Amino acid sequence: MLNYDLHCHSNVSDGTLTPTELVTRAAAREVKVLALTDHDDVAGLAEAAQAAAAAGIELINGVEISVSWRKHTVHVVGLNIDPQYPELVEGLHGIRSGRRQRAELMADSLARAGIGGVLAGALRYSSNPDMIGRTHFARYMVEAGHCKDVRSVFNRYLVKGKPGYVPHEWGNLQDAISWIRGSGGIAVLAHPGRYTAGRKAMGKTTLVELLGEFVEAGGQAIEVVSGSHTPPQFAEFARYAKEFDLYCSCGSDFHGPEESYRDVGRLPDFPLECRPVWEAWQK
């Protein structure tokens, strides 16, 4: 199987590398097909495409859309999208517009907990101020000595029930899938093993209900091999793919060196019987 990595981020959203640097790193790790899937933004795709052409990599236009489903935040990756599709462009703009307001509320909440100056610090880590998010806050808080690493900041300050957590209403599941499908893309449920209810994993019953609504709305694939999944989860989500007749996708969810579960392109093969998502656009 060719080396595919269909879930990666650049500094257009919350990655640390520019699109060109990301492509260069992927090429050095012998990735042959790469999708840039920045959160709620497609502004890095043109630069990535130029770098990919020079490196001999096939670039798949992608995006990762933030969705509010019931009381959960879930993510839907769009692969092989048209980044200029008007409804997608407008929808992503609407999602981005709420990020700055949420950031200000997060900073206020942290200030009340005795941690000041966080918004200005986080903005230094965000090359795209419209996309400021929790990861930028976490990077600054590590720099300021509040925690040893980004993951610790999330656990102590930025998840539900902690001082810096602010609930937010993202996009609608059906809308996100409609934008992706309307643009000619494939809608993928991203890293399903990461969704939680409070600090516990999303229960099987809730996950099955999510998958049912995802498929009913036009979702076509599930991320089986993810940087944040364990080997038993690879098999688990391969079974769900078969049960719901979904294609299987794979992605490192790479954000930057020293910050990611897996390096770009460093993914194991699919479990047996998976239908790779790229078959959908190679027909």
Contacts in CASP RR format, 6 or more apart in sequence:
PFRMAT RR
TARGET T0000
AUTHOR 0000-0000-0000
METHOD contacts of the structure
MODEL  1
MLNYDLHCHSNVSDGTLTPTELVTRAAAREVKVLALTDHDDVAGLAEAAQ
AAAAAGIELINGVEISVSWRKHTVHVVGLNIDPQYPELVEGLHGIRSGRR
QRAELMADSLARAGIGGVLAGALRYSSNPDMIGRTHFARYMVEAGHCKDV
RSVFNRYLVKGKPGYVPHEWGNLQDAISWIRGSGGIAVLAHPGRYTAGRK
AMGKTTLVELLGEFVEAGGQAIEVVSGSHTPPQFAEFARYAKEFDLYCSC
GSDFHGPEESYRDVGRLPDFPLECRPVWEAWQK
1 269 0 8 1.000
1 270 0 8 1.000
1 276 0 8 1.000
2 32 0 8 1.000
2 33 0 8 1.000
3 29 0 8 1.000
3 30 0 8 1.000
3 31 0 8 1.000
3 32 0 8 1.000
3 33 0 8 1.000
3 265 0 8 1.000
3 267 0 8 1.000
4 31 0 8 1.000
4 32 0 8 1.000
4 33 0 8 1.000
4 34 0 8 1.000
4 250 0 8 1.000
4 251 0 8 1.000
4 267 0 8 1.000
4 276 0 8 1.000
4 278 0 8 1.000
5 26 0 8 1.000
5 31 0 8 1.000
5 33 0 8 1.000
5 34 0 8 1.000
5 35 0 8 1.000
5 250 0 8 1.000
5 251 0 8 1.000
5 252 0 8 1.000
5 254 0 8 1.000
5 264 0 8 1.000
5 265 0 8 1.000
5 267 0 8 1.000
6 33 0 8 1.000
6 34 0 8 1.000
6 35 0 8 1.000
6 37 0 8 1.000
6 60 0 8 1.000
6 77 0 8 1.000
6 79 0 8 1.000
6 188 0 8 1.000
6 249 0 8 1.000
6 250 0 8 1.000
6 251 0 8 1.000
6 277 0 8 1.000
6 278 0 8 1.000
7 35 0 8 1.000
7 37 0 8 1.000
7 64 0 8 1.000
7 77 0 8 1.000
7 190 0 8 1.000
7 191 0 8 1.000
7 223 0 8 1.000
7 226 0 8 1.000
7 249 0 8 1.000
7 250 0 8 1.000
7 251 0 8 1.000
7 252 0 8 1.000
7 253 0 8 1.000
7 254 0 8 1.000
8 22 0 8 1.000
8 26 0 8 1.000
8 34 0 8 1.000
8 35 0 8 1.000
8 36 0 8 1.000
8 37 0 8 1.000
8 251 0 8 1.000
8 252 0 8 1.000
8 253 0 8 1.000
8 254 0 8 1.000
8 264 0 8 1.000
9 15 0 8 1.000
9 22 0 8 1.000
9 36 0 8 1.000
9 37 0 8 1.000
9 38 0 8 1.000
9 39 0 8 1.000
9 64 0 8 1.000
9 253 0 8 1.000
9 254 0 8 1.000
9 255 0 8 1.000
9 256 0 8 1.000
10 17 0 8 1.000
10 18 0 8 1.000
10 19 0 8 1.000
10 21 0 8 1.000
10 22 0 8 1.000
10 36 0 8 1.000
10 38 0 8 1.000
10 44 0 8 1.000
10 48 0 8 1.000
11 17 0 8 1.000
11 18 0 8 1.000
11 127 0 8 1.000
11 128 0 8 1.000
12 19 0 8 1.000
12 38 0 8 1.000
12 41 0 8 1.000
12 43 0 8 1.000
12 44 0 8 1.000
12 127 0 8 1.000
12 128 0 8 1.000
12 131 0 8 1.000
13 38 0 8 1.000
13 39 0 8 1.000
13 40 0 8 1.000
13 41 0 8 1.000
13 64 0 8 1.000
13 128 0 8 1.000
13 131 0 8 1.000
14 39 0 8 1.000
14 126 0 8 1.000
14 131 0 8 1.000
14 133 0 8 1.000
14 135 0 8 1.000
14 136 0 8 1.000
14 255 0 8 1.000
15 38 0 8 1.000
15 135 0 8 1.000
15 255 0 8 1.000
15 256 0 8 1.000
15 259 0 8 1.000
16 255 0 8 1.000
16 256 0 8 1.000
16 257 0 8 1.000
16 259 0 8 1.000
17 25 0 8 1.000
17 256 0 8 1.000
18 47 0 8 1.000
19 36 0 8 1.000
19 44 0 8 1.000
19 45 0 8 1.000
19 47 0 8 1.000
19 48 0 8 1.000
19 51 0 8 1.000
20 47 0 8 1.000
20 48 0 8 1.000
20 50 0 8 1.000
20 51 0 8 1.000
22 34 0 8 1.000
22 36 0 8 1.000
22 48 0 8 1.000
22 254 0 8 1.000
22 264 0 8 1.000
23 34 0 8 1.000
23 48 0 8 1.000
23 51 0 8 1.000
23 52 0 8 1.000
23 55 0 8 1.000
23 57 0 8 1.000
23 59 0 8 1.000
24 51 0 8 1.000
24 55 0 8 1.000
25 263 0 8 1.000
25 264 0 8 1.000
26 34 0 8 1.000
26 55 0 8 1.000
26 57 0 8 1.000
26 264 0 8 1.000
26 265 0 8 1.000
27 55 0 8 1.000
27 56 0 8 1.000
27 57 0 8 1.000
29 263 0 8 1.000
29 264 0 8 1.000
29 265 0 8 1.000
29 266 0 8 1.000
30 265 0 8 1.000
31 57 0 8 1.000
31 264 0 8 1.000
31 265 0 8 1.000
32 57 0 8 1.000
32 58 0 8 1.000
33 57 0 8 1.000
33 58 0 8 1.000
33 60 0 8 1.000
33 278 0 8 1.000
34 48 0 8 1.000
34 52 0 8 1.000
34 57 0 8 1.000
34 58 0 8 1.000
34 59 0 8 1.000
34 60 0 8 1.000
34 264 0 8 1.000
35 59 0 8 1.000
35 60 0 8 1.000
35 61 0 8 1.000
35 62 0 8 1.000
35 77 0 8 1.000
35 79 0 8 1.000
35 251 0 8 1.000
36 44 0 8 1.000
36 45 0 8 1.000
36 48 0 8 1.000
36 59 0 8 1.000
36 60 0 8 1.000
36 61 0 8 1.000
36 62 0 8 1.000
37 62 0 8 1.000
37 63 0 8 1.000
37 64 0 8 1.000
37 77 0 8 1.000
37 78 0 8 1.000
37 79 0 8 1.000
38 44 0 8 1.000
38 62 0 8 1.000
38 63 0 8 1.000
38 64 0 8 1.000
38 131 0 8 1.000
39 63 0 8 1.000
39 64 0 8 1.000
39 65 0 8 1.000
39 66 0 8 1.000
39 75 0 8 1.000
39 131 0 8 1.000
40 63 0 8 1.000
40 64 0 8 1.000
40 65 0 8 1.000
40 66 0 8 1.000
40 92 0 8 1.000
40 95 0 8 1.000
40 96 0 8 1.000
40 99 0 8 1.000
40 131 0 8 1.000
41 63 0 8 1.000
41 92 0 8 1.000
41 96 0 8 1.000
41 128 0 8 1.000
41 130 0 8 1.000
41 131 0 8 1.000
42 61 0 8 1.000
42 62 0 8 1.000
42 63 0 8 1.000
42 81 0 8 1.000
42 83 0 8 1.000
42 88 0 8 1.000
42 89 0 8 1.000
42 92 0 8 1.000
43 128 0 8 1.000
45 59 0 8 1.000
45 61 0 8 1.000
45 62 0 8 1.000
45 83 0 8 1.000
48 59 0 8 1.000
49 59 0 8 1.000
49 61 0 8 1.000
52 58 0 8 1.000
52 59 0 8 1.000
53 59 0 8 1.000
60 79 0 8 1.000
60 80 0 8 1.000
61 79 0 8 1.000
61 80 0 8 1.000
61 81 0 8 1.000
61 82 0 8 1.000
61 83 0 8 1.000
62 77 0 8 1.000
62 78 0 8 1.000
62 79 0 8 1.000
62 80 0 8 1.000
62 81 0 8 1.000
62 83 0 8 1.000
63 77 0 8 1.000
63 78 0 8 1.000
63 81 0 8 1.000
63 83 0 8 1.000
63 88 0 8 1.000
63 92 0 8 1.000
63 180 0 8 1.000
64 75 0 8 1.000
64 76 0 8 1.000
64 77 0 8 1.000
64 78 0 8 1.000
64 190 0 8 1.000
65 75 0 8 1.000
65 76 0 8 1.000
65 77 0 8 1.000
65 78 0 8 1.000
65 92 0 8 1.000
65 95 0 8 1.000
65 171 0 8 1.000
65 176 0 8 1.000
65 179 0 8 1.000
65 180 0 8 1.000
66 73 0 8 1.000
66 75 0 8 1.000
66 95 0 8 1.000
66 170 0 8 1.000
66 171 0 8 1.000
67 73 0 8 1.000
67 74 0 8 1.000
67 75 0 8 1.000
67 76 0 8 1.000
67 170 0 8 1.000
67 171 0 8 1.000
67 172 0 8 1.000
67 173 0 8 1.000
67 176 0 8 1.000
68 168 0 8 1.000
68 169 0 8 1.000
68 170 0 8 1.000
68 171 0 8 1.000
68 172 0 8 1.000
69 173 0 8 1.000
69 210 0 8 1.000
69 213 0 8 1.000
70 206 0 8 1.000
71 197 0 8 1.000
72 195 0 8 1.000
72 196 0 8 1.000
72 197 0 8 1.000
72 202 0 8 1.000
72 206 0 8 1.000
72 210 0 8 1.000
73 168 0 8 1.000
73 170 0 8 1.000
74 173 0 8 1.000
74 189 0 8 1.000
74 190 0 8 1.000
74 195 0 8 1.000
74 210 0 8 1.000
75 189 0 8 1.000
75 190 0 8 1.000
75 191 0 8 1.000
76 173 0 8 1.000
76 176 0 8 1.000
76 177 0 8 1.000
76 180 0 8 1.000
76 187 0 8 1.000
76 188 0 8 1.000
76 189 0 8 1.000
76 190 0 8 1.000
76 214 0 8 1.000
76 219 0 8 1.000
77 187 0 8 1.000
77 188 0 8 1.000
77 189 0 8 1.000
77 190 0 8 1.000
77 223 0 8 1.000
77 249 0 8 1.000
78 180 0 8 1.000
78 185 0 8 1.000
78 186 0 8 1.000
78 187 0 8 1.000
78 188 0 8 1.000
79 185 0 8 1.000
79 186 0 8 1.000
79 188 0 8 1.000
79 221 0 8 1.000
79 249 0 8 1.000
79 277 0 8 1.000
79 281 0 8 1.000
80 184 0 8 1.000
80 185 0 8 1.000
80 186 0 8 1.000
80 280 0 8 1.000
80 281 0 8 1.000
81 88 0 8 1.000
81 180 0 8 1.000
81 183 0 8 1.000
81 184 0 8 1.000
81 185 0 8 1.000
82 88 0 8 1.000
82 183 0 8 1.000
82 184 0 8 1.000
82 185 0 8 1.000
83 89 0 8 1.000
83 183 0 8 1.000
85 179 0 8 1.000
85 182 0 8 1.000
85 183 0 8 1.000
85 184 0 8 1.000
87 178 0 8 1.000
87 179 0 8 1.000
87 182 0 8 1.000
87 183 0 8 1.000
88 179 0 8 1.000
88 180 0 8 1.000
88 182 0 8 1.000
88 183 0 8 1.000
91 171 0 8 1.000
91 175 0 8 1.000
91 179 0 8 1.000
92 179 0 8 1.000
95 170 0 8 1.000
95 171 0 8 1.000
96 130 0 8 1.000
96 131 0 8 1.000
97 130 0 8 1.000
98 168 0 8 1.000
99 130 0 8 1.000
99 131 0 8 1.000
99 132 0 8 1.000
99 133 0 8 1.000
100 129 0 8 1.000
100 130 0 8 1.000
100 132 0 8 1.000
102 133 0 8 1.000
102 166 0 8 1.000
102 168 0 8 1.000
103 119 0 8 1.000
103 122 0 8 1.000
103 132 0 8 1.000
103 133 0 8 1.000
103 137 0 8 1.000
104 119 0 8 1.000
105 166 0 8 1.000
106 118 0 8 1.000
106 119 0 8 1.000
106 134 0 8 1.000
106 137 0 8 1.000
106 158 0 8 1.000
106 164 0 8 1.000
106 165 0 8 1.000
106 166 0 8 1.000
107 116 0 8 1.000
107 117 0 8 1.000
107 118 0 8 1.000
107 119 0 8 1.000
107 122 0 8 1.000
107 137 0 8 1.000
109 163 0 8 1.000
109 164 0 8 1.000
109 165 0 8 1.000
109 166 0 8 1.000
110 116 0 8 1.000
110 118 0 8 1.000
110 137 0 8 1.000
110 157 0 8 1.000
110 163 0 8 1.000
110 164 0 8 1.000
111 117 0 8 1.000
111 118 0 8 1.000
112 163 0 8 1.000
113 157 0 8 1.000
113 163 0 8 1.000
113 164 0 8 1.000
115 141 0 8 1.000
115 146 0 8 1.000
115 157 0 8 1.000
115 163 0 8 1.000
118 137 0 8 1.000
118 140 0 8 1.000
118 141 0 8 1.000
121 140 0 8 1.000
121 143 0 8 1.000
121 144 0 8 1.000
122 132 0 8 1.000
122 133 0 8 1.000
122 136 0 8 1.000
122 137 0 8 1.000
122 139 0 8 1.000
122 140 0 8 1.000
123 129 0 8 1.000
123 132 0 8 1.000
123 136 0 8 1.000
124 140 0 8 1.000
125 136 0 8 1.000
125 139 0 8 1.000
125 140 0 8 1.000
126 132 0 8 1.000
126 133 0 8 1.000
126 136 0 8 1.000
134 154 0 8 1.000
134 158 0 8 1.000
135 150 0 8 1.000
135 255 0 8 1.000
137 153 0 8 1.000
137 157 0 8 1.000
137 158 0 8 1.000
137 164 0 8 1.000
138 147 0 8 1.000
138 150 0 8 1.000
138 153 0 8 1.000
138 154 0 8 1.000
138 157 0 8 1.000
138 158 0 8 1.000
139 150 0 8 1.000
141 147 0 8 1.000
141 153 0 8 1.000
141 157 0 8 1.000
142 148 0 8 1.000
142 149 0 8 1.000
142 150 0 8 1.000
142 152 0 8 1.000
142 153 0 8 1.000
146 153 0 8 1.000
146 156 0 8 1.000
146 157 0 8 1.000
147 153 0 8 1.000
147 156 0 8 1.000
147 157 0 8 1.000
150 259 0 8 1.000
155 162 0 8 1.000
156 162 0 8 1.000
157 163 0 8 1.000
157 164 0 8 1.000
157 165 0 8 1.000
158 164 0 8 1.000
158 165 0 8 1.000
159 165 0 8 1.000
159 198 0 8 1.000
159 199 0 8 1.000
160 167 0 8 1.000
160 198 0 8 1.000
160 199 0 8 1.000
173 213 0 8 1.000
173 214 0 8 1.000
173 217 0 8 1.000
174 217 0 8 1.000
176 187 0 8 1.000
177 187 0 8 1.000
177 214 0 8 1.000
177 217 0 8 1.000
177 218 0 8 1.000
177 219 0 8 1.000
178 217 0 8 1.000
180 186 0 8 1.000
180 187 0 8 1.000
181 187 0 8 1.000
181 218 0 8 1.000
181 219 0 8 1.000
185 281 0 8 1.000
186 220 0 8 1.000
186 221 0 8 1.000
186 247 0 8 1.000
186 277 0 8 1.000
186 280 0 8 1.000
186 281 0 8 1.000
187 214 0 8 1.000
187 218 0 8 1.000
187 219 0 8 1.000
187 220 0 8 1.000
187 221 0 8 1.000
188 219 0 8 1.000
188 220 0 8 1.000
188 221 0 8 1.000
188 222 0 8 1.000
188 223 0 8 1.000
188 247 0 8 1.000
188 249 0 8 1.000
188 277 0 8 1.000
189 210 0 8 1.000
189 211 0 8 1.000
189 214 0 8 1.000
189 219 0 8 1.000
189 221 0 8 1.000
189 222 0 8 1.000
189 223 0 8 1.000
189 246 0 8 1.000
190 223 0 8 1.000
190 226 0 8 1.000
190 253 0 8 1.000
191 223 0 8 1.000
191 226 0 8 1.000
191 227 0 8 1.000
191 228 0 8 1.000
191 229 0 8 1.000
191 253 0 8 1.000
192 202 0 8 1.000
192 207 0 8 1.000
192 210 0 8 1.000
192 211 0 8 1.000
192 222 0 8 1.000
192 223 0 8 1.000
192 237 0 8 1.000
192 240 0 8 1.000
193 201 0 8 1.000
193 202 0 8 1.000
193 226 0 8 1.000
193 228 0 8 1.000
193 229 0 8 1.000
193 233 0 8 1.000
193 237 0 8 1.000
194 226 0 8 1.000
194 228 0 8 1.000
195 201 0 8 1.000
195 202 0 8 1.000
195 207 0 8 1.000
195 210 0 8 1.000
196 202 0 8 1.000
197 203 0 8 1.000
197 206 0 8 1.000
202 210 0 8 1.000
207 240 0 8 1.000
211 222 0 8 1.000
211 240 0 8 1.000
211 244 0 8 1.000
211 246 0 8 1.000
212 244 0 8 1.000
215 244 0 8 1.000
215 245 0 8 1.000
215 246 0 8 1.000
219 246 0 8 1.000
220 246 0 8 1.000
220 247 0 8 1.000
220 277 0 8 1.000
220 280 0 8 1.000
221 241 0 8 1.000
221 246 0 8 1.000
221 247 0 8 1.000
221 248 0 8 1.000
221 249 0 8 1.000
221 277 0 8 1.000
221 280 0 8 1.000
222 237 0 8 1.000
222 240 0 8 1.000
222 241 0 8 1.000
222 244 0 8 1.000
222 246 0 8 1.000
222 247 0 8 1.000
222 248 0 8 1.000
222 249 0 8 1.000
223 229 0 8 1.000
223 237 0 8 1.000
223 248 0 8 1.000
223 249 0 8 1.000
223 250 0 8 1.000
223 251 0 8 1.000
224 234 0 8 1.000
224 237 0 8 1.000
224 238 0 8 1.000
224 241 0 8 1.000
224 248 0 8 1.000
224 249 0 8 1.000
224 250 0 8 1.000
224 270 0 8 1.000
224 271 0 8 1.000
224 274 0 8 1.000
225 234 0 8 1.000
225 248 0 8 1.000
225 249 0 8 1.000
225 250 0 8 1.000
225 251 0 8 1.000
225 267 0 8 1.000
225 268 0 8 1.000
225 269 0 8 1.000
225 270 0 8 1.000
226 233 0 8 1.000
226 250 0 8 1.000
226 251 0 8 1.000
226 252 0 8 1.000
226 253 0 8 1.000
226 261 0 8 1.000
227 251 0 8 1.000
227 252 0 8 1.000
227 253 0 8 1.000
227 260 0 8 1.000
227 261 0 8 1.000
227 262 0 8 1.000
227 267 0 8 1.000
228 253 0 8 1.000
228 261 0 8 1.000
229 237 0 8 1.000
231 268 0 8 1.000
234 268 0 8 1.000
234 270 0 8 1.000
234 271 0 8 1.000
235 271 0 8 1.000
237 248 0 8 1.000
238 248 0 8 1.000
238 270 0 8 1.000
238 271 0 8 1.000
238 273 0 8 1.000
238 274 0 8 1.000
240 246 0 8 1.000
241 247 0 8 1.000
241 248 0 8 1.000
241 274 0 8 1.000
241 275 0 8 1.000
242 273 0 8 1.000
247 275 0 8 1.000
247 276 0 8 1.000
247 277 0 8 1.000
247 279 0 8 1.000
247 280 0 8 1.000
248 270 0 8 1.000
248 274 0 8 1.000
248 275 0 8 1.000
248 276 0 8 1.000
248 277 0 8 1.000
249 276 0 8 1.000
249 277 0 8 1.000
250 267 0 8 1.000
250 270 0 8 1.000
250 276 0 8 1.000
251 265 0 8 1.000
251 267 0 8 1.000
252 260 0 8 1.000
252 261 0 8 1.000
252 262 0 8 1.000
252 263 0 8 1.000
252 264 0 8 1.000
252 265 0 8 1.000
252 266 0 8 1.000
252 267 0 8 1.000
253 260 0 8 1.000
253 261 0 8 1.000
253 262 0 8 1.000
254 260 0 8 1.000
254 262 0 8 1.000
254 263 0 8 1.000
254 264 0 8 1.000
254 265 0 8 1.000
257 263 0 8 1.000
270 276 0 8 1.000
END
